[in-house]
Amino acid sequence: MSNSGKMKIAINSKILVPALAAVLLYGCKAGGENQGLEYAPQMYHSVPYEGLTQITDEEEGTWLSTREDEKGEFFNSNVNNPHRMNMREPVANTVPRNKQGYLPYRLETDELEEAALTRNPVTLNDEVLKDGEALYEQYCTACHGAKGEGDGKVGMIIGGVANLTGGAYVGLPEGHIFHVITKGKGRMGAHGSQIPQESRWKIVHYVKQEIQGGVGAQTAEAAPEVTETEISAN
């Protein structure tokens, strides 16, 4: 082979090898839906456990699996739970309560009469009113206005926002107001998923005491919660 041929091969090698390396490195780049190549991928992507269901077929997802136990990638059965669920069943005849001890609020949107029987479980004091004022300002002022007159900036645009200082609104029971905050009514959307239960009751205290001047409010003592059994009995 002539010297010129050898030189061409050397030049081509100097160009092709780096180019090939660049292409390979670029192909390993992760981004978007492409996660690139990973070492020990199960350390990054653990097998998910669905709370209410189990995949009990140990062969499910074998084609994809890199599991050390040689089972399918989608097998996620909790062998310690015989009920075909990954979560444990609650203890029989028990009802869950939150950390404040409140029962789940199970009244439906149209059960306003039953809601009116529910009494405010939060003890009324200066701290509660202060919290209620801050919560009212955060969640309610935009529509109802600072003084509850339905003249908030958003309320003025959409119209039809309740004036909490007049008419039948003043005499509404605290349970009714809590229910409307929770489930919504008319133009007002439900806020039960945005505002914790105790915070909703604090807003109710603030509305009844400060905006409505205590008209139709409960006593300062915290009232026991009305249970579903008591509501049914009434």
N, C-alpha and C positions, 0 to 999 in steps of 0.2 A: 504494500500500500504506500502511496506517495505521501510525502510530508504534508502536502496540501489537504489530502483526504483525512489524515490523522488530525490535522488542525480543525477541520470542519466538525469532526466527531467530538473533539474536545469542547469546541464552542457550543455545539448543540447540547452536549451534556450539561454544561454550565447554565444553560437557559432552561432546559427541560426539567432537570432535577428540582431546582427551586420552584418552578411553576407547578410541578406535580405536588410538591410539599405544600405549597400555598393552597392548592385546590383541596387537598385532604384536610388541612387545618380548617379551612372555611366550611367544609362539610360537617365538621364536628361542632360548629358554632350553634349555640342554643338561642332561641328567640321565638316569640309568638307561640304557636301550637307545637313547634319543634323544640323538644327539650334536649336534643343532642344525645351524646353517649354518656352514660352514667356508670360509675363503679358502685356495685352493691345497691341497685335501685330501690330495694325494699327498705333501706335505711332512710330514704327520702319519701317514698310513697308507701305508707303502711296499708295493710289490708283493712278496708273499712268494715265496721260492724254496724249493721242496720238494727235499730232498737227493737222493732216489732217483728222482724222476720229473720230467718236464717236460710242460708244456702247450705243444704246438708249433703249435696253430692260432692264427694271429694275429688271427682274428676272434672268438675266444672272449671273451665279456663286452664286446663292442663297445657294447651298449646302455647299459652303466654307465660306460664309460671316459671319463676326462678326460685321458688321457695325451697328452703333447705329440707323441709319435711316431705318434699316431693308431691304435695297435694296441689290441686288446681288453684289458680290465682284467685278465683272468685269464691272459693270455699271459705265461709266465715262463721261456721257454726260454733257456738259456745257449748262444748260438750258437758259442761257442768250444769246446764239449764235444760231440763227435759221438755220444756213447754214450747219448743220451736220458736223461741224469742231470745234475743241476746240480752234484753233487759229483764230484771227480776220482776215478778208480779208483786203488787203491794200486799201488805198483810191483810188478811180477810177482815171485812167489817170495819175498815178504817177509812178516814177521809183526810186528804192532804190539807195542811195549813201552811201559810207562808211564815216567814220568820217573826212577823208581828202576831201570829196566832190567828189570822183571819181565815175564814173558810172561803172556798172558791165562790165567786159571784156567778150564779147560774140562771138568773132571771133573763127571759128573752126580751127583745126590744119593745114589744107591745104590752108587756106586763107592768104598766105604770102604776096601776092600783096596788099591786103587790109590792112594788118598789117603795111606794109611799109609807109602807109599814116598817121598812128597814130604818133603824135608828143609827145615828152616827156613833161609831165605837171609839172615836178619838177624843180624849179628854180636852176640853176647851181651856186654854190658858194663853198668856201673852206670847209665849214662844210659838205656839201653834198658829196664832193669828199672824205673827210675823212671817212664819213659813208660808202660810196661806196667801199672804199678800205678794210675796216673791213669786209663788207659783202662778197666781192669778195674772200677774204682770207678764210672766213668761208665756203662758198658754192662752190667756183669755183676752188680754187688752187689745190685741190686733183687731178683733171683731166687736167685742162688747164695750170697748173703751175703758179708760182709767177709772171712771165712776160707774160703769155698768149701764150706761145709757144707750148702748147700741151704736155708738158713734166712733168706733175705732176706724182706723184708716182702711182696713179690709172690709169692715162692716158697711162703710159708706159706699163702697164700690158694689158689693154684691147685693146689699139691701136686705130687708126682712129679718135683721138680727134683733133678738129679743132685748128689750129695755128692761133690765133687771130691777129697776127702781120704781116701777109703776104697774098698775093693773093687777091682774091675777098672779103675776110672777112673784110679787112680794109675799104672798101667803103660801107659796108652794112648800111642802114638807122637805126636809133635808134629804130624805131618801129619794124623793123624786128628782131633785137636782143632781144627786150623785148618779142616778140611773141615766139621766140625759147626758151627763158628761161621759159616762161609760159607753153607752150604746148609741148615742146620737138621737136627734129628733128634728124633723123638718130640714132647714138649711144647715143645721149644725151636724157635723160629722162625728163619728164615734172616736173618743180619745182614750178608750180603755187600754189600748196597746201602747200608747205613748206615755201615759201618766200612771205611776204606781198607785195601787189602791189607797194606801194611807195618804198619799199626796192629794188624791181626789177628795178625800174627806176633809182635808185641811182647806182646800179651796172652798168647799161647801161652808165650812165655818166662817171663812172670811166673807163670803157673799152674804150670808145671813146676818152676821154681826156688824160688818162695816158698811157694806153697800145697802143692805136692807134695814139697817138699824135695829136688828134683833127681832123683827116682826116674824112670828111663827117659828122662832128658833127653839131648839131643845134647851134643857137646863145645862148648866156648866158641867154636870157630872157626865162621865162617859156612859152611854147606854149599852147594855148587852146587845150582841148581834141577834137579829131575828133569824131563826133557823128556817129551813124549808118546811119542816114539820109544823112550826108555829104559823107560818104563812098559810099553809093548807088548812089548818084548823080554823083560821079566821075567815 
